[in-house]
Amino acid sequence: ADCLKVGGLFFGIFFLNPDNQDSESPPFGSEMSEVLELFGQNFDLLQRETTIATFSGREGREALLRFRFRG
């Protein structure tokens, strides 16, 4: 958040696999609720896309999220 001006955009691809949370190497798993909780304090979710090109075996478990920094 410190790198963005108010209204700035943040894009990220998140690996939504709670079974991979204890992994010692990336990609680290998370749940959508966790991501939204972490970013929800300072950002508005503008786009959530789960039908993106992904690695085999990760279909439906990666999400492209676009947020706007509200300040």
Predicted model as a PDB file, atoms N, CA, C, CB and O in Angstrom, pLDDT in the B-factor column:
MODEL        1                                                                  
ATOM      1  N   ALA A   1       0.822  -1.188   0.000  1.00 80.00           N  
ATOM      2  CA  ALA A   1       0.000   0.000   0.000  1.00 80.00           C  
ATOM      3  C   ALA A   1       0.869   1.256   0.000  1.00 80.00           C  
ATOM      4  CB  ALA A   1      -0.937  -0.004   1.204  1.00 80.00           C  
ATOM      5  O   ALA A   1       0.472   2.279  -0.559  1.00 80.00           O  
ATOM      6  N   ASP A   2       2.037   1.193   0.613  1.00 85.00           N  
ATOM      7  CA  ASP A   2       2.909   2.362   0.666  1.00 85.00           C  
ATOM      8  C   ASP A   2       3.455   2.752  -0.704  1.00 85.00           C  
ATOM      9  CB  ASP A   2       4.055   2.102   1.611  1.00 85.00           C  
ATOM     10  O   ASP A   2       3.944   3.870  -0.871  1.00 85.00           O  
ATOM     11  N   CYS A   3       3.383   1.870  -1.671  1.00 88.00           N  
ATOM     12  CA  CYS A   3       3.925   2.130  -3.011  1.00 88.00           C  
ATOM     13  C   CYS A   3       2.895   2.734  -3.954  1.00 88.00           C  
ATOM     14  CB  CYS A   3       4.460   0.849  -3.608  1.00 88.00           C  
ATOM     15  O   CYS A   3       3.241   3.109  -5.074  1.00 88.00           O  
ATOM     16  N   LEU A   4       1.646   2.836  -3.534  1.00 93.00           N  
ATOM     17  CA  LEU A   4       0.584   3.296  -4.420  1.00 93.00           C  
ATOM     18  C   LEU A   4       0.005   4.625  -3.962  1.00 93.00           C  
ATOM     19  CB  LEU A   4      -0.515   2.255  -4.504  1.00 93.00           C  
ATOM     20  O   LEU A   4      -0.095   4.899  -2.766  1.00 93.00           O  
ATOM     21  N   LYS A   5      -0.372   5.440  -4.929  1.00 95.00           N  
ATOM     22  CA  LYS A   5      -1.132   6.647  -4.644  1.00 95.00           C  
ATOM     23  C   LYS A   5      -2.594   6.251  -4.471  1.00 95.00           C  
ATOM     24  CB  LYS A   5      -0.962   7.712  -5.778  1.00 95.00           C  
ATOM     25  O   LYS A   5      -3.002   5.179  -4.916  1.00 95.00           O  
ATOM     26  N   VAL A   6      -3.372   7.093  -3.839  1.00 96.00           N  
ATOM     27  CA  VAL A   6      -4.804   6.844  -3.719  1.00 96.00           C  
ATOM     28  C   VAL A   6      -5.372   6.689  -5.127  1.00 96.00           C  
ATOM     29  CB  VAL A   6      -5.526   8.001  -2.937  1.00 96.00           C  
ATOM     30  O   VAL A   6      -5.120   7.522  -5.997  1.00 96.00           O  
ATOM     31  N   GLY A   7      -6.122   5.645  -5.344  1.00 96.00           N  
ATOM     32  CA  GLY A   7      -6.695   5.348  -6.654  1.00 96.00           C  
ATOM     33  C   GLY A   7      -5.811   4.446  -7.494  1.00 96.00           C  
ATOM     34  O   GLY A   7      -6.222   4.001  -8.566  1.00 96.00           O  
ATOM     35  N   GLY A   8      -4.583   4.167  -7.014  1.00 96.00           N  
ATOM     36  CA  GLY A   8      -3.667   3.304  -7.747  1.00 96.00           C  
ATOM     37  C   GLY A   8      -4.176   1.876  -7.812  1.00 96.00           C  
ATOM     38  O   GLY A   8      -4.932   1.433  -6.947  1.00 96.00           O  
ATOM     39  N   LEU A   9      -3.753   1.157  -8.849  1.00 96.00           N  
ATOM     40  CA  LEU A   9      -4.219  -0.213  -9.063  1.00 96.00           C  
ATOM     41  C   LEU A   9      -3.152  -1.230  -8.677  1.00 96.00           C  
ATOM     42  CB  LEU A   9      -4.625  -0.414 -10.522  1.00 96.00           C  
ATOM     43  O   LEU A   9      -1.955  -0.997  -8.845  1.00 96.00           O  
ATOM     44  N   PHE A  10      -3.612  -2.353  -8.159  1.00 95.00           N  
ATOM     45  CA  PHE A  10      -2.749  -3.475  -7.799  1.00 95.00           C  
ATOM     46  C   PHE A  10      -3.345  -4.725  -8.435  1.00 95.00           C  
ATOM     47  CB  PHE A  10      -2.614  -3.632  -6.232  1.00 95.00           C  
ATOM     48  O   PHE A  10      -4.516  -5.042  -8.230  1.00 95.00           O  
ATOM     49  N   PHE A  11      -2.528  -5.427  -9.206  1.00 94.00           N  
ATOM     50  CA  PHE A  11      -2.935  -6.685  -9.821  1.00 94.00           C  
ATOM     51  C   PHE A  11      -2.128  -7.808  -9.202  1.00 94.00           C  
ATOM     52  CB  PHE A  11      -2.745  -6.650 -11.363  1.00 94.00           C  
ATOM     53  O   PHE A  11      -0.947  -7.635  -8.901  1.00 94.00           O  
ATOM     54  N   GLY A  12      -2.753  -8.948  -9.010  1.00 91.00           N  
ATOM     55  CA  GLY A  12      -2.030 -10.098  -8.492  1.00 91.00           C  
ATOM     56  C   GLY A  12      -2.690 -11.393  -8.928  1.00 91.00           C  
ATOM     57  O   GLY A  12      -3.905 -11.460  -9.118  1.00 91.00           O  
ATOM     58  N   ILE A  13      -1.869 -12.415  -9.083  1.00 88.00           N  
ATOM     59  CA  ILE A  13      -2.383 -13.757  -9.322  1.00 88.00           C  
ATOM     60  C   ILE A  13      -2.139 -14.539  -8.039  1.00 88.00           C  
ATOM     61  CB  ILE A  13      -1.694 -14.447 -10.575  1.00 88.00           C  
ATOM     62  O   ILE A  13      -1.002 -14.678  -7.588  1.00 88.00           O  
ATOM     63  N   PHE A  14      -3.207 -15.043  -7.464  1.00 87.00           N  
ATOM     64  CA  PHE A  14      -3.148 -15.720  -6.176  1.00 87.00           C  
ATOM     65  C   PHE A  14      -3.453 -17.196  -6.364  1.00 87.00           C  
ATOM     66  CB  PHE A  14      -4.133 -15.084  -5.173  1.00 87.00           C  
ATOM     67  O   PHE A  14      -4.403 -17.568  -7.053  1.00 87.00           O  
ATOM     68  N   PHE A  15      -2.630 -18.030  -5.741  1.00 83.00           N  
ATOM     69  CA  PHE A  15      -2.799 -19.477  -5.755  1.00 83.00           C  
ATOM     70  C   PHE A  15      -3.729 -19.838  -4.616  1.00 83.00           C  
ATOM     71  CB  PHE A  15      -1.428 -20.223  -5.631  1.00 83.00           C  
ATOM     72  O   PHE A  15      -3.340 -19.786  -3.449  1.00 83.00           O  
ATOM     73  N   LEU A  16      -4.941 -20.200  -4.945  1.00 82.00           N  
ATOM     74  CA  LEU A  16      -5.967 -20.475  -3.942  1.00 82.00           C  
ATOM     75  C   LEU A  16      -6.021 -21.967  -3.662  1.00 82.00           C  
ATOM     76  CB  LEU A  16      -7.348 -19.960  -4.407  1.00 82.00           C  
ATOM     77  O   LEU A  16      -6.880 -22.687  -4.174  1.00 82.00           O  
ATOM     78  N   ASN A  17      -5.100 -22.405  -2.852  1.00 74.00           N  
ATOM     79  CA  ASN A  17      -5.013 -23.813  -2.505  1.00 74.00           C  
ATOM     80  C   ASN A  17      -4.678 -23.926  -1.027  1.00 74.00           C  
ATOM     81  CB  ASN A  17      -3.955 -24.545  -3.376  1.00 74.00           C  
ATOM     82  O   ASN A  17      -3.502 -23.970  -0.665  1.00 74.00           O  
ATOM     83  N   PRO A  18      -5.679 -23.972  -0.177  1.00 65.00           N  
ATOM     84  CA  PRO A  18      -5.406 -24.033   1.256  1.00 65.00           C  
ATOM     85  C   PRO A  18      -4.589 -25.248   1.667  1.00 65.00           C  
ATOM     86  CB  PRO A  18      -6.692 -24.028   2.012  1.00 65.00           C  
ATOM     87  O   PRO A  18      -3.975 -25.239   2.734  1.00 65.00           O  
ATOM     88  N   ASP A  19      -4.565 -26.298   0.844  1.00 70.00           N  
ATOM     89  CA  ASP A  19      -3.782 -27.491   1.178  1.00 70.00           C  
ATOM     90  C   ASP A  19      -2.285 -27.241   1.059  1.00 70.00           C  
ATOM     91  CB  ASP A  19      -4.182 -28.649   0.278  1.00 70.00           C  
ATOM     92  O   ASP A  19      -1.495 -28.056   1.536  1.00 70.00           O  
ATOM     93  N   ASN A  20      -1.873 -26.147   0.443  1.00 63.00           N  
ATOM     94  CA  ASN A  20      -0.466 -25.842   0.233  1.00 63.00           C  
ATOM     95  C   ASN A  20       0.044 -24.772   1.200  1.00 63.00           C  
ATOM     96  CB  ASN A  20      -0.245 -25.391  -1.196  1.00 63.00           C  
ATOM     97  O   ASN A  20       1.119 -24.217   0.974  1.00 63.00           O  
ATOM     98  N   GLN A  21      -0.684 -24.471   2.253  1.00 63.00           N  
ATOM     99  CA  GLN A  21      -0.308 -23.409   3.177  1.00 63.00           C  
ATOM    100  C   GLN A  21       0.964 -23.721   3.952  1.00 63.00           C  
ATOM    101  CB  GLN A  21      -1.431 -23.153   4.140  1.00 63.00           C  
ATOM    102  O   GLN A  21       1.681 -22.796   4.334  1.00 63.00           O  
ATOM    103  N   ASP A  22       1.265 -24.968   4.194  1.00 68.00           N  
ATOM    104  CA  ASP A  22       2.438 -25.334   4.976  1.00 68.00           C  
ATOM    105  C   ASP A  22       3.661 -25.574   4.106  1.00 68.00           C  
ATOM    106  CB  ASP A  22       2.148 -26.565   5.793  1.00 68.00           C  
ATOM    107  O   ASP A  22       4.694 -26.026   4.600  1.00 68.00           O  
ATOM    108  N   SER A  23       3.558 -25.282   2.839  1.00 69.00           N  
ATOM    109  CA  SER A  23       4.662 -25.486   1.917  1.00 69.00           C  
ATOM    110  C   SER A  23       5.836 -24.593   2.287  1.00 69.00           C  
ATOM    111  CB  SER A  23       4.218 -25.216   0.478  1.00 69.00           C  
ATOM    112  O   SER A  23       5.652 -23.462   2.736  1.00 69.00           O  
ATOM    113  N   GLU A  24       7.049 -25.113   2.094  1.00 77.00           N  
ATOM    114  CA  GLU A  24       8.250 -24.338   2.372  1.00 77.00           C  
ATOM    115  C   GLU A  24       8.742 -23.595   1.137  1.00 77.00           C  
ATOM    116  CB  GLU A  24       9.345 -25.245   2.901  1.00 77.00           C  
ATOM    117  O   GLU A  24       9.739 -22.875   1.196  1.00 77.00           O  
ATOM    118  N   SER A  25       8.040 -23.771   0.013  1.00 74.00           N  
ATOM    119  CA  SER A  25       8.443 -23.076  -1.198  1.00 74.00           C  
ATOM    120  C   SER A  25       7.195 -22.605  -1.952  1.00 74.00           C  
ATOM    121  CB  SER A  25       9.319 -23.994  -2.095  1.00 74.00           C  
ATOM    122  O   SER A  25       6.118 -23.180  -1.801  1.00 74.00           O  
ATOM    123  N   PRO A  26       7.349 -21.572  -2.749  1.00 74.00           N  
ATOM    124  CA  PRO A  26       6.201 -21.071  -3.507  1.00 74.00           C  
ATOM    125  C   PRO A  26       5.762 -22.063  -4.560  1.00 74.00           C  
ATOM    126  CB  PRO A  26       6.532 -19.740  -4.161  1.00 74.00           C  
ATOM    127  O   PRO A  26       6.551 -22.915  -4.970  1.00 74.00           O  
ATOM    128  N   PRO A  27       4.549 -21.976  -4.997  1.00 71.00           N  
ATOM    129  CA  PRO A  27       3.555 -20.981  -4.598  1.00 71.00           C  
ATOM    130  C   PRO A  27       2.897 -21.365  -3.277  1.00 71.00           C  
ATOM    131  CB  PRO A  27       2.489 -20.820  -5.689  1.00 71.00           C  
ATOM    132  O   PRO A  27       2.533 -22.522  -3.064  1.00 71.00           O  
ATOM    133  N   PHE A  28       2.753 -20.395  -2.410  1.00 73.00           N  
ATOM    134  CA  PHE A  28       2.138 -20.617  -1.111  1.00 73.00           C  
ATOM    135  C   PHE A  28       0.630 -20.530  -1.267  1.00 73.00           C  
ATOM    136  CB  PHE A  28       2.651 -19.594  -0.062  1.00 73.00           C  
ATOM    137  O   PHE A  28       0.123 -19.618  -1.921  1.00 73.00           O  
ATOM    138  N   GLY A  29      -0.071 -21.449  -0.684  1.00 72.00           N  
ATOM    139  CA  GLY A  29      -1.517 -21.485  -0.821  1.00 72.00           C  
ATOM    140  C   GLY A  29      -2.218 -20.524   0.104  1.00 72.00           C  
ATOM    141  O   GLY A  29      -1.686 -20.145   1.147  1.00 72.00           O  
ATOM    142  N   SER A  30      -3.415 -20.133  -0.282  1.00 81.00           N  
ATOM    143  CA  SER A  30      -4.256 -19.282   0.542  1.00 81.00           C  
ATOM    144  C   SER A  30      -5.703 -19.507   0.139  1.00 81.00           C  
ATOM    145  CB  SER A  30      -3.858 -17.784   0.400  1.00 81.00           C  
ATOM    146  O   SER A  30      -5.988 -20.167  -0.860  1.00 81.00           O  
ATOM    147  N   GLU A  31      -6.591 -18.963   0.908  1.00 86.00           N  
ATOM    148  CA  GLU A  31      -8.015 -19.024   0.605  1.00 86.00           C  
ATOM    149  C   GLU A  31      -8.469 -17.634   0.180  1.00 86.00           C  
ATOM    150  CB  GLU A  31      -8.839 -19.539   1.831  1.00 86.00           C  
ATOM    151  O   GLU A  31      -7.887 -16.637   0.606  1.00 86.00           O  
ATOM    152  N   MET A  32      -9.496 -17.558  -0.649  1.00 88.00           N  
ATOM    153  CA  MET A  32      -9.982 -16.260  -1.116  1.00 88.00           C  
ATOM    154  C   MET A  32     -10.373 -15.376   0.059  1.00 88.00           C  
ATOM    155  CB  MET A  32     -11.175 -16.439  -2.063  1.00 88.00           C  
ATOM    156  O   MET A  32     -10.106 -14.175   0.044  1.00 88.00           O  
ATOM    157  N   SER A  33     -10.997 -15.952   1.068  1.00 90.00           N  
ATOM    158  CA  SER A  33     -11.408 -15.153   2.229  1.00 90.00           C  
ATOM    159  C   SER A  33     -10.200 -14.512   2.909  1.00 90.00           C  
ATOM    160  CB  SER A  33     -12.178 -16.026   3.236  1.00 90.00           C  
ATOM    161  O   SER A  33     -10.288 -13.380   3.383  1.00 90.00           O  
ATOM    162  N   GLU A  34      -9.080 -15.220   2.961  1.00 89.00           N  
ATOM    163  CA  GLU A  34      -7.860 -14.686   3.560  1.00 89.00           C  
ATOM    164  C   GLU A  34      -7.313 -13.516   2.732  1.00 89.00           C  
ATOM    165  CB  GLU A  34      -6.795 -15.794   3.686  1.00 89.00           C  
ATOM    166  O   GLU A  34      -6.926 -12.488   3.287  1.00 89.00           O  
ATOM    167  N   VAL A  35      -7.285 -13.677   1.422  1.00 90.00           N  
ATOM    168  CA  VAL A  35      -6.796 -12.615   0.540  1.00 90.00           C  
ATOM    169  C   VAL A  35      -7.667 -11.374   0.684  1.00 90.00           C  
ATOM    170  CB  VAL A  35      -6.777 -13.089  -0.931  1.00 90.00           C  
ATOM    171  O   VAL A  35      -7.148 -10.266   0.828  1.00 90.00           O  
ATOM    172  N   LEU A  36      -8.982 -11.549   0.646  1.00 92.00           N  
ATOM    173  CA  LEU A  36      -9.884 -10.413   0.742  1.00 92.00           C  
ATOM    174  C   LEU A  36      -9.796  -9.731   2.099  1.00 92.00           C  
ATOM    175  CB  LEU A  36     -11.302 -10.855   0.480  1.00 92.00           C  
ATOM    176  O   LEU A  36      -9.940  -8.512   2.188  1.00 92.00           O  
ATOM    177  N   GLU A  37      -9.565 -10.494   3.141  1.00 93.00           N  
ATOM    178  CA  GLU A  37      -9.399  -9.905   4.480  1.00 93.00           C  
ATOM    179  C   GLU A  37      -8.127  -9.063   4.543  1.00 93.00           C  
ATOM    180  CB  GLU A  37      -9.357 -11.011   5.561  1.00 93.00           C  
ATOM    181  O   GLU A  37      -8.134  -7.964   5.099  1.00 93.00           O  
ATOM    182  N   LEU A  38      -7.042  -9.572   3.978  1.00 90.00           N  
ATOM    183  CA  LEU A  38      -5.768  -8.853   4.020  1.00 90.00           C  
ATOM    184  C   LEU A  38      -5.807  -7.559   3.207  1.00 90.00           C  
ATOM    185  CB  LEU A  38      -4.650  -9.746   3.507  1.00 90.00           C  
ATOM    186  O   LEU A  38      -5.276  -6.536   3.640  1.00 90.00           O  
ATOM    187  N   PHE A  39      -6.430  -7.602   2.040  1.00 91.00           N  
ATOM    188  CA  PHE A  39      -6.455  -6.429   1.175  1.00 91.00           C  
ATOM    189  C   PHE A  39      -7.662  -5.534   1.435  1.00 91.00           C  
ATOM    190  CB  PHE A  39      -6.447  -6.860  -0.270  1.00 91.00           C  
ATOM    191  O   PHE A  39      -7.646  -4.358   1.072  1.00 91.00           O  
ATOM    192  N   GLY A  40      -8.691  -6.068   2.051  1.00 89.00           N  
ATOM    193  CA  GLY A  40      -9.930  -5.331   2.236  1.00 89.00           C  
ATOM    194  C   GLY A  40      -9.831  -4.100   3.099  1.00 89.00           C  
ATOM    195  O   GLY A  40     -10.696  -3.227   3.020  1.00 89.00           O  
ATOM    196  N   GLN A  41      -8.807  -4.000   3.921  1.00 89.00           N  
ATOM    197  CA  GLN A  41      -8.660  -2.841   4.787  1.00 89.00           C  
ATOM    198  C   GLN A  41      -8.343  -1.574   4.000  1.00 89.00           C  
ATOM    199  CB  GLN A  41      -7.577  -3.096   5.808  1.00 89.00           C  
ATOM    200  O   GLN A  41      -8.790  -0.485   4.363  1.00 89.00           O  
ATOM    201  N   ASN A  42      -7.572  -1.715   2.925  1.00 94.00           N  
ATOM    202  CA  ASN A  42      -7.097  -0.551   2.186  1.00 94.00           C  
ATOM    203  C   ASN A  42      -7.458  -0.557   0.708  1.00 94.00           C  
ATOM    204  CB  ASN A  42      -5.628  -0.452   2.322  1.00 94.00           C  
ATOM    205  O   ASN A  42      -7.197   0.424   0.011  1.00 94.00           O  
ATOM    206  N   PHE A  43      -8.048  -1.634   0.218  1.00 96.00           N  
ATOM    207  CA  PHE A  43      -8.292  -1.781  -1.209  1.00 96.00           C  
ATOM    208  C   PHE A  43      -9.737  -2.172  -1.484  1.00 96.00           C  
ATOM    209  CB  PHE A  43      -7.348  -2.817  -1.802  1.00 96.00           C  
ATOM    210  O   PHE A  43     -10.387  -2.837  -0.677  1.00 96.00           O  
ATOM    211  N   ASP A  44     -10.224  -1.741  -2.651  1.00 96.00           N  
ATOM    212  CA  ASP A  44     -11.519  -2.199  -3.153  1.00 96.00           C  
ATOM    213  C   ASP A  44     -11.249  -3.221  -4.249  1.00 96.00           C  
ATOM    214  CB  ASP A  44     -12.394  -1.002  -3.688  1.00 96.00           C  
ATOM    215  O   ASP A  44     -10.425  -2.982  -5.131  1.00 96.00           O  
ATOM    216  N   LEU A  45     -11.931  -4.344  -4.198  1.00 96.00           N  
ATOM    217  CA  LEU A  45     -11.798  -5.368  -5.227  1.00 96.00           C  
ATOM    218  C   LEU A  45     -12.580  -4.931  -6.456  1.00 96.00           C  
ATOM    219  CB  LEU A  45     -12.295  -6.752  -4.714  1.00 96.00           C  
ATOM    220  O   LEU A  45     -13.790  -4.717  -6.380  1.00 96.00           O  
ATOM    221  N   LEU A  46     -11.893  -4.797  -7.591  1.00 97.00           N  
ATOM    222  CA  LEU A  46     -12.524  -4.368  -8.831  1.00 97.00           C  
ATOM    223  C   LEU A  46     -12.804  -5.524  -9.779  1.00 97.00           C  
ATOM    224  CB  LEU A  46     -11.657  -3.353  -9.518  1.00 97.00           C  
ATOM    225  O   LEU A  46     -13.774  -5.488 -10.536  1.00 97.00           O  
ATOM    226  N   GLN A  47     -11.960  -6.548  -9.740  1.00 95.00           N  
ATOM    227  CA  GLN A  47     -12.096  -7.658 -10.682  1.00 95.00           C  
ATOM    228  C   GLN A  47     -11.596  -8.935 -10.033  1.00 95.00           C  
ATOM    229  CB  GLN A  47     -11.324  -7.375 -11.992  1.00 95.00           C  
ATOM    230  O   GLN A  47     -10.590  -8.948  -9.325  1.00 95.00           O  
ATOM    231  N   ARG A  48     -12.323 -10.000 -10.294  1.00 93.00           N  
ATOM    232  CA  ARG A  48     -11.927 -11.341  -9.833  1.00 93.00           C  
ATOM    233  C   ARG A  48     -12.127 -12.280 -11.008  1.00 93.00           C  
ATOM    234  CB  ARG A  48     -12.764 -11.812  -8.562  1.00 93.00           C  
ATOM    235  O   ARG A  48     -13.256 -12.514 -11.439  1.00 93.00           O  
ATOM    236  N   GLU A  49     -11.042 -12.812 -11.518  1.00 91.00           N  
ATOM    237  CA  GLU A  49     -11.109 -13.684 -12.699  1.00 91.00           C  
ATOM    238  C   GLU A  49     -10.451 -15.022 -12.360  1.00 91.00           C  
ATOM    239  CB  GLU A  49     -10.410 -13.017 -13.938  1.00 91.00           C  
ATOM    240  O   GLU A  49      -9.277 -15.068 -11.992  1.00 91.00           O  
ATOM    241  N   THR A  50     -11.203 -16.095 -12.485  1.00 83.00           N  
ATOM    242  CA  THR A  50     -10.661 -17.420 -12.188  1.00 83.00           C  
ATOM    243  C   THR A  50     -10.513 -18.275 -13.435  1.00 83.00           C  
ATOM    244  CB  THR A  50     -11.545 -18.130 -11.188  1.00 83.00           C  
ATOM    245  O   THR A  50      -9.979 -19.382 -13.366  1.00 83.00           O  
ATOM    246  N   THR A  51     -10.971 -17.785 -14.559  1.00 83.00           N  
ATOM    247  CA  THR A  51     -10.843 -18.531 -15.811  1.00 83.00           C  
ATOM    248  C   THR A  51      -9.641 -18.011 -16.584  1.00 83.00           C  
ATOM    249  CB  THR A  51     -12.135 -18.417 -16.665  1.00 83.00           C  
ATOM    250  O   THR A  51      -9.776 -17.495 -17.694  1.00 83.00           O  
ATOM    251  N   ILE A  52      -8.472 -18.153 -15.986  1.00 84.00           N  
ATOM    252  CA  ILE A  52      -7.233 -17.675 -16.588  1.00 84.00           C  
ATOM    253  C   ILE A  52      -6.370 -18.864 -16.995  1.00 84.00           C  
ATOM    254  CB  ILE A  52      -6.465 -16.752 -15.612  1.00 84.00           C  
ATOM    255  O   ILE A  52      -6.534 -19.970 -16.481  1.00 84.00           O  
ATOM    256  N   ALA A  53      -5.453 -18.620 -17.922  1.00 84.00           N  
ATOM    257  CA  ALA A  53      -4.496 -19.670 -18.294  1.00 84.00           C  
ATOM    258  C   ALA A  53      -3.643 -19.990 -17.076  1.00 84.00           C  
ATOM    259  CB  ALA A  53      -3.600 -19.230 -19.508  1.00 84.00           C  
ATOM    260  O   ALA A  53      -3.184 -19.083 -16.381  1.00 84.00           O  
ATOM    261  N   THR A  54      -3.431 -21.262 -16.819  1.00 81.00           N  
ATOM    262  CA  THR A  54      -2.724 -21.670 -15.615  1.00 81.00           C  
ATOM    263  C   THR A  54      -1.959 -22.961 -15.879  1.00 81.00           C  
ATOM    264  CB  THR A  54      -3.706 -21.848 -14.437  1.00 81.00           C  
ATOM    265  O   THR A  54      -2.125 -23.594 -16.923  1.00 81.00           O  
ATOM    266  N   PHE A  55      -1.128 -23.340 -14.928  1.00 79.00           N  
ATOM    267  CA  PHE A  55      -0.398 -24.593 -15.040  1.00 79.00           C  
ATOM    268  C   PHE A  55      -1.353 -25.774 -14.880  1.00 79.00           C  
ATOM    269  CB  PHE A  55       0.726 -24.661 -13.989  1.00 79.00           C  
ATOM    270  O   PHE A  55      -2.365 -25.681 -14.185  1.00 79.00           O  
ATOM    271  N   SER A  56      -1.025 -26.856 -15.518  1.00 84.00           N  
ATOM    272  CA  SER A  56      -1.819 -28.073 -15.414  1.00 84.00           C  
ATOM    273  C   SER A  56      -1.950 -28.476 -13.945  1.00 84.00           C  
ATOM    274  CB  SER A  56      -1.182 -29.219 -16.243  1.00 84.00           C  
ATOM    275  O   SER A  56      -0.965 -28.481 -13.207  1.00 84.00           O  
ATOM    276  N   GLY A  57      -3.146 -28.808 -13.536  1.00 78.00           N  
ATOM    277  CA  GLY A  57      -3.390 -29.209 -12.160  1.00 78.00           C  
ATOM    278  C   GLY A  57      -3.818 -28.062 -11.265  1.00 78.00           C  
ATOM    279  O   GLY A  57      -4.248 -28.288 -10.134  1.00 78.00           O  
ATOM    280  N   ARG A  58      -3.708 -26.836 -11.753  1.00 78.00           N  
ATOM    281  CA  ARG A  58      -4.115 -25.680 -10.946  1.00 78.00           C  
ATOM    282  C   ARG A  58      -5.391 -25.033 -11.472  1.00 78.00           C  
ATOM    283  CB  ARG A  58      -2.999 -24.649 -10.909  1.00 78.00           C  
ATOM    284  O   ARG A  58      -5.783 -23.967 -10.998  1.00 78.00           O  
ATOM    285  N   GLU A  59      -6.027 -25.651 -12.425  1.00 79.00           N  
ATOM    286  CA  GLU A  59      -7.235 -25.093 -13.005  1.00 79.00           C  
ATOM    287  C   GLU A  59      -8.250 -24.781 -11.909  1.00 79.00           C  
ATOM    288  CB  GLU A  59      -7.834 -26.059 -14.039  1.00 79.00           C  
ATOM    289  O   GLU A  59      -8.554 -25.629 -11.069  1.00 79.00           O  
ATOM    290  N   GLY A  60      -8.769 -23.557 -11.928  1.00 79.00           N  
ATOM    291  CA  GLY A  60      -9.762 -23.150 -10.942  1.00 79.00           C  
ATOM    292  C   GLY A  60      -9.202 -22.824  -9.576  1.00 79.00           C  
ATOM    293  O   GLY A  60      -9.956 -22.463  -8.672  1.00 79.00           O  
ATOM    294  N   ARG A  61      -7.883 -22.942  -9.402  1.00 82.00           N  
ATOM    295  CA  ARG A  61      -7.282 -22.650  -8.096  1.00 82.00           C  
ATOM    296  C   ARG A  61      -6.364 -21.437  -8.138  1.00 82.00           C  
ATOM    297  CB  ARG A  61      -6.508 -23.854  -7.601  1.00 82.00           C  
ATOM    298  O   ARG A  61      -5.666 -21.159  -7.163  1.00 82.00           O  
ATOM    299  N   GLU A  62      -6.354 -20.715  -9.247  1.00 86.00           N  
ATOM    300  CA  GLU A  62      -5.614 -19.466  -9.330  1.00 86.00           C  
ATOM    301  C   GLU A  62      -6.602 -18.374  -9.708  1.00 86.00           C  
ATOM    302  CB  GLU A  62      -4.438 -19.557 -10.362  1.00 86.00           C  
ATOM    303  O   GLU A  62      -7.514 -18.598 -10.504  1.00 86.00           O  
ATOM    304  N   ALA A  63      -6.418 -17.211  -9.141  1.00 89.00           N  
ATOM    305  CA  ALA A  63      -7.325 -16.101  -9.418  1.00 89.00           C  
ATOM    306  C   ALA A  63      -6.522 -14.836  -9.689  1.00 89.00           C  
ATOM    307  CB  ALA A  63      -8.304 -15.880  -8.241  1.00 89.00           C  
ATOM    308  O   ALA A  63      -5.583 -14.506  -8.965  1.00 89.00           O  
ATOM    309  N   LEU A  64      -6.910 -14.147 -10.740  1.00 92.00           N  
ATOM    310  CA  LEU A  64      -6.367 -12.829 -11.036  1.00 92.00           C  
ATOM    311  C   LEU A  64      -7.273 -11.823 -10.347  1.00 92.00           C  
ATOM    312  CB  LEU A  64      -6.271 -12.562 -12.590  1.00 92.00           C  
ATOM    313  O   LEU A  64      -8.475 -11.773 -10.608  1.00 92.00           O  
ATOM    314  N   LEU A  65      -6.695 -11.033  -9.475  1.00 94.00           N  
ATOM    315  CA  LEU A  65      -7.468 -10.038  -8.735  1.00 94.00           C  
ATOM    316  C   LEU A  65      -6.922  -8.651  -9.045  1.00 94.00           C  
ATOM    317  CB  LEU A  65      -7.424 -10.318  -7.206  1.00 94.00           C  
ATOM    318  O   LEU A  65      -5.710  -8.447  -9.114  1.00 94.00           O  
ATOM    319  N   ARG A  66      -7.837  -7.699  -9.232  1.00 96.00           N  
ATOM    320  CA  ARG A  66      -7.460  -6.310  -9.461  1.00 96.00           C  
ATOM    321  C   ARG A  66      -8.105  -5.480  -8.368  1.00 96.00           C  
ATOM    322  CB  ARG A  66      -7.894  -5.815 -10.886  1.00 96.00           C  
ATOM    323  O   ARG A  66      -9.320  -5.514  -8.172  1.00 96.00           O  
ATOM    324  N   PHE A  67      -7.274  -4.736  -7.662  1.00 96.00           N  
ATOM    325  CA  PHE A  67      -7.720  -3.895  -6.558  1.00 96.00           C  
ATOM    326  C   PHE A  67      -7.401  -2.443  -6.840  1.00 96.00           C  
ATOM    327  CB  PHE A  67      -7.071  -4.335  -5.244  1.00 96.00           C  
ATOM    328  O   PHE A  67      -6.486  -2.135  -7.605  1.00 96.00           O  
ATOM    329  N   ARG A  68      -8.167  -1.540  -6.215  1.00 97.00           N  
ATOM    330  CA  ARG A  68      -7.868  -0.107  -6.227  1.00 97.00           C  
ATOM    331  C   ARG A  68      -7.590   0.327  -4.797  1.00 97.00           C  
ATOM    332  CB  ARG A  68      -9.044   0.723  -6.851  1.00 97.00           C  
ATOM    333  O   ARG A  68      -8.358   0.048  -3.876  1.00 97.00           O  
ATOM    334  N   PHE A  69      -6.459   1.025  -4.640  1.00 97.00           N  
ATOM    335  CA  PHE A  69      -6.074   1.519  -3.318  1.00 97.00           C  
ATOM    336  C   PHE A  69      -6.950   2.714  -2.947  1.00 97.00           C  
ATOM    337  CB  PHE A  69      -4.568   1.911  -3.289  1.00 97.00           C  
ATOM    338  O   PHE A  69      -7.018   3.701  -3.679  1.00 97.00           O  
ATOM    339  N   ARG A  70      -7.616   2.608  -1.800  1.00 94.00           N  
ATOM    340  CA  ARG A  70      -8.495   3.698  -1.388  1.00 94.00           C  
ATOM    341  C   ARG A  70      -7.832   4.651  -0.411  1.00 94.00           C  
ATOM    342  CB  ARG A  70      -9.743   3.142  -0.772  1.00 94.00           C  
ATOM    343  O   ARG A  70      -8.381   5.716  -0.126  1.00 94.00           O  
ATOM    344  N   GLY A  71      -6.680   4.299   0.101  1.00 82.00           N  
ATOM    345  CA  GLY A  71      -5.948   5.224   0.963  1.00 82.00           C  
ATOM    346  C   GLY A  71      -6.141   5.026   2.425  1.00 82.00           C  
ATOM    347  O   GLY A  71      -5.564   5.759   3.228  1.00 82.00           O  
TER     348      GLY A  71                                                      
ENDMDL                                                                          
END                                                                             
